[in-house]
Amino acid sequence: MTAAPAAARRHTVVDSPYGPLTLVATDGVLSALYMTDQRHRPPEETFGVPDPEPFGETIQQLTEYFAGHRTTFDLPLNLAGTPFQRSVWAELLRIPYGETRTYGELAEELGKPGASRAVGLANGKNPVGIIVPCHRVIGASGSLTGYGGGLDRKQRLLAFESGGSADGPQALF
């Protein structure tokens, strides 16, 4: 029996108003966007070889987002996770730009009203921050609880999306 071939992974690093972003593609499709010092960031050696080729459209859409000209992303994603994690991440994509949801509201929308903690854990494992907008999830009291990229970045991203930040609009490069 022959083992399945390993997935081809590539990565590149781009600047952003929130620090460098590491983009990772698996078999040519975006599978990760990591910030520096991000919780659950895997070791760099797992990102594959440096190669900006698979990321042209991702970089273009991020540039438009940070310039204030894009409110949704239209990119193919290759998200590796459990079925429950993927269902949470799909629900994150439904949160409109400039709006927030609580972990409890997401659990309700998933038909699992008692699963707000599980939703929080899945949210924290989101491998494609910003594009899959886990920063739009807040605590039941409206507090900015947990964010893999750090609470300061979460606060700045939410302020940017609500139009109240000195960080935007601006160009990515």
WODA-V23020 format. One record per residue. D_LAST is the distance of its C-alpha to the last C-alpha in Angstrom with 2 decimals. Layout:
# WODA-V23020
d_last->D_LAST
d_last->D_LAST
This chain:
# WODA-V23020
d_last->48.06
d_last->44.68
d_last->41.61
d_last->38.72
d_last->35.97
d_last->33.06
d_last->29.91
d_last->27.29
d_last->24.25
d_last->20.87
d_last->17.74
d_last->14.23
d_last->11.94
d_last->8.29
d_last->6.67
d_last->7.30
d_last->9.17
d_last->12.15
d_last->11.61
d_last->11.09
d_last->12.13
d_last->14.58
d_last->15.19
d_last->18.76
d_last->20.61
d_last->24.39
d_last->26.02
d_last->22.82
d_last->22.27
d_last->19.84
d_last->22.06
d_last->20.00
d_last->16.90
d_last->17.57
d_last->16.31
d_last->17.50
d_last->21.16
d_last->21.58
d_last->25.22
d_last->26.48
d_last->23.71
d_last->25.61
d_last->25.87
d_last->23.09
d_last->25.73
d_last->26.01
d_last->22.47
d_last->23.67
d_last->22.44
d_last->18.86
d_last->17.87
d_last->14.64
d_last->17.04
d_last->17.91
d_last->14.49
d_last->13.27
d_last->14.46
d_last->13.40
d_last->9.69
d_last->10.27
d_last->12.27
d_last->10.14
d_last->7.38
d_last->10.63
d_last->12.07
d_last->9.70
d_last->9.91
d_last->13.62
d_last->14.53
d_last->15.61
d_last->18.33
d_last->19.43
d_last->18.25
d_last->20.24
d_last->19.89
d_last->22.78
d_last->23.13
d_last->25.43
d_last->26.40
d_last->29.09
d_last->31.32
d_last->34.76
d_last->35.86
d_last->35.79
d_last->32.23
d_last->31.07
d_last->33.01
d_last->31.30
d_last->27.82
d_last->28.92
d_last->30.10
d_last->26.79
d_last->25.22
d_last->27.83
d_last->26.78
d_last->25.28
d_last->22.02
d_last->22.96
d_last->26.20
d_last->27.59
d_last->30.49
d_last->32.68
d_last->33.55
d_last->37.02
d_last->35.90
d_last->34.00
d_last->37.17
d_last->39.24
d_last->37.06
d_last->37.52
d_last->41.25
d_last->41.46
d_last->42.11
d_last->43.01
d_last->39.94
d_last->37.46
d_last->37.26
d_last->36.74
d_last->33.99
d_last->32.37
d_last->32.69
d_last->31.22
d_last->28.35
d_last->27.64
d_last->27.62
d_last->24.99
d_last->22.94
d_last->20.00
d_last->18.86
d_last->16.89
d_last->17.64
d_last->21.30
d_last->21.29
d_last->23.61
d_last->22.25
d_last->24.31
d_last->27.55
d_last->29.55
d_last->33.01
d_last->36.15
d_last->36.40
d_last->32.89
d_last->31.72
d_last->28.40
d_last->29.97
d_last->28.23
d_last->24.70
d_last->23.71
d_last->20.40
d_last->22.41
d_last->23.86
d_last->21.50
d_last->18.50
d_last->20.87
d_last->21.89
d_last->18.42
d_last->17.50
d_last->20.86
d_last->20.54
d_last->17.20
d_last->18.93
d_last->22.00
d_last->20.29
d_last->21.42
d_last->18.46
d_last->16.83
d_last->13.62
d_last->13.05
d_last->12.36
d_last->8.83
d_last->5.50
d_last->3.80
d_last->0.00
